[in-house]
Amino acid sequence: MLAPSTNEDREWMKELWVNEFGGETVISKGKEHHLRDVEALIAWMDGERVGAATYRLSESDDYCELTGINAVIKGSGIGSELLAVVEQIAKQAGLKHIWLITTNDNVDALRFYQRLGYRIVAFHPNAVDEARKRKPAIPLIGFYGIPLRDEIELQKLL
């Protein structure tokens, strides 16, 4: 079951973001997004929170930015379900596309998004190095021992 977030959910999400993103903010294309400023959906299973998706709708620019997606149980379809609902919300708002940023080390995310119809539309070399100046918690080494340096932008037309 998916539901919009409540104040209680925000506390849970804060812990999730600190564990997965190193703090209550994410940075994409040089812009900082604070958890308190994004829309959120929560995935529930058997009365427990099992995932979250955060996003920003920009009706003036016809896009939705996915700022975070987290599934507590990997490979269970939670992430796909959350993403499908965010896409539907954006489409119902009359937006033309959804986009997101991932990092060069996140090969699992690249596979996930491309399987769901997202296309790589831009590469931002050294963007993570720049973000690290504002958010020192970003590690130097990411998944699979890959140096964490660059942002990869993906987009899907709605």
N, C-alpha and C positions, 0 to 999 in steps of 0.2 A: 504494500500500500504506500502511496506517495501523498504527502501533505505539505502545504506551506509551513514555513518554520514559525515557531513561537519563541518567546523569550527563553524558555527552558531549553529549547533546541539550540539556541545561540550559544549557551554555555557549553553544551556538548560539542558544537561546531568549533568553538574557540580552542578547545583541547585538541580536536582533530586537526585543525589548521596548524597549531603549534607543533604537533607531532609530524605532520606531513609536509608543511610548507615553512617551518621554522619561525612562525609568528602569526600575528593576526592580520597581516597584510600579504598581498601578492603583488608583484610588479610585472606588468606586461607592456612592451613597447615604451618603456620609460614611465608609464603611468602607474601610480600606486593605488591599489584597491584595498580598502579596509573592510573587514568582515561586517562591520555594522552598516556599511553603505551599499551592500549588494542584496539582491533578492535571493531567496534560498528555498529549495525543496528538500524535504527529508524523506528517505526511504525507511520503511518500517517492516519488520518481519517478526512475528510472534511476540509483539509488544516491545521489541528492542529496535533502537535506531541502527540501521545497517549501511547507510549511505547518505550522501548529500551532494547537491549540485548548487553552485552559486553562479549568478549571472547578472548582467546589466542590460536593460533594454534602452536603445537609443532611437527613439521614434524620429527625431530630427535627421538622423543619418541613415535610417532604414536598416539598422543592424542590431544584433544581439551579441554581446561578448560573453562567452562562457569563461568565468574567472576561476572556476575550480570544480572538479568532480572527484568524489571520493567514495569508494566502495569498500566497506569493512571486510566483506567476503569476496575475494577476487574470483573471477570466472563464473560468477553466479547469475549474471545478467542484470545485476543491480545498476551498474554504470550505464548500460545500454538503455534500460528503462528510464532512468533519470534523464538521460540525454534526449530521448524521444519526447518526453514531456516538455522539456525546456524548448525544444524545436517547435512543438505544437503551440506553446505559449507565445513564442516569437511570431509564428505564422499568424496566429489569431490577432496579434497586435498590428498586423499588416507589414511586418518587417520583411526585407528581401533576402537577407543572409545572416548566418551565424558564424562567428569566427572565434578562434582561441589561439593561445600561445602554449607551446610546450618547449622543452629544452632538448638540446642535441643528444643528451644521454638517455632520454626517455623513449627508447625504441619500442617498448611495449605500448605506450600511448600512441605512438605514430602508427603502429599496426592497428590498434583499436579504432582510431578515428578514420583511418583510410578505409577500413572494412565497412564503416558506416557511411561512406560517401563523402567524406571530407577530402579536400585536395590541398596540397602544399602550395601556398601562394606567395610566400616570402621567406627569406632567410635573413636573420639579423645578426651578423657576426659580432662577437664580443658584447652583446647586449647583457648577458648575465654578469660579465665582469663589471659593467657599468652599474647594474642593479645591486651588485654586492657592495658597492660603495655606500648605498643608502640602507642596505639590509645585510649587515655582515654575517648573519646567521646562514646565508646561502653557502653551502659547502663548496669546496674546490673540486672535489671528486664526486661524481654522481653514480647512477646505476651502472652496474657491470664494470666498475672501475674507470669509467670514461670521464675525462676532465670536463667539467661543467662550464661552458663558455658562451654558447649561442642560443638564440631563440629561433624557433621554427613556427611560422604562422600557418594555420590551416583554416579553411573556409568551406562552408557548404551553402549552396543556394537553396532557398526555401520555396 
